[in-house]
Amino acid sequence: MSEYRGKEIIIRYDEHTCTHSGNCVKNLPAVFDVNRKPWVNPNDATVEAIKKTIALCPSGALSYEEIQRQ
């Protein structure tokens, strides 16, 4: 599992579970861009937009954890 840590959210990606539906790339290309390295940038959208896009992942390959502010 890969982990992409942003300022407010951590996005996790399980490549073995992914079915490559492309929902993440189609719905939030600012964060999910397969032509960029790393292909996930959790700082390029709001936490709410990221959570909504991850909820569209049919395989469950994407998950997240919000970073608690202190």
C-alpha positions in Angstrom: 0.0 0.0 0.0 1.2 3.5 -0.9 0.7 6.5 1.3 0.6 10.1 0.2 0.7 12.6 3.1 -0.6 16.1 2.6 -1.1 19.0 5.0 -4.6 18.0 6.0 -5.2 14.4 4.7 -3.3 11.2 4.1 -4.4 9.3 1.0 -3.7 5.6 0.8 -3.7 3.5 -2.4 -3.7 -0.3 -2.6 -2.5 -1.2 -6.1 -3.4 -4.8 -5.6 -7.1 -3.9 -5.0 -7.4 -1.3 -7.7 -9.6 -2.2 -10.8 -8.5 0.9 -12.7 -12.0 2.3 -13.2 -10.4 5.8 -13.5 -13.0 7.5 -11.2 -10.3 9.2 -9.2 -8.5 10.6 -12.3 -11.8 11.7 -14.0 -13.3 13.3 -10.9 -10.3 15.0 -9.4 -7.4 15.3 -11.9 -5.7 18.0 -9.8 -5.0 15.3 -7.1 -4.9 12.1 -9.1 -2.8 12.4 -12.2 -1.2 9.2 -13.6 1.2 11.3 -15.8 2.8 12.9 -12.7 5.2 11.5 -10.2 4.0 11.0 -7.5 0.6 10.5 -9.2 -1.3 11.6 -6.0 -1.0 15.1 -4.6 -3.2 15.5 -1.5 -2.5 19.2 -1.3 -4.2 20.1 -4.6 -7.8 20.1 -3.5 -10.0 20.5 -0.4 -10.3 17.6 2.0 -14.0 17.4 1.2 -13.4 17.1 -2.5 -10.8 14.3 -1.9 -13.2 12.5 0.4 -16.0 12.6 -2.1 -13.8 11.3 -4.9 -12.4 8.5 -2.7 -16.0 7.5 -2.0 -16.5 6.9 -5.7 -13.7 4.3 -5.8 -15.6 1.0 -6.6 -12.8 -1.3 -5.5 -11.9 0.4 -2.2 -8.3 0.8 -3.3 -8.3 4.4 -2.1 -8.8 5.3 1.5 -7.9 8.4 3.6 -7.2 9.6 7.1 -7.7 13.2 8.1 -4.8 14.8 9.9 -5.9 16.2 13.2 -4.9 19.8 13.8 -3.4 20.5 17.2 
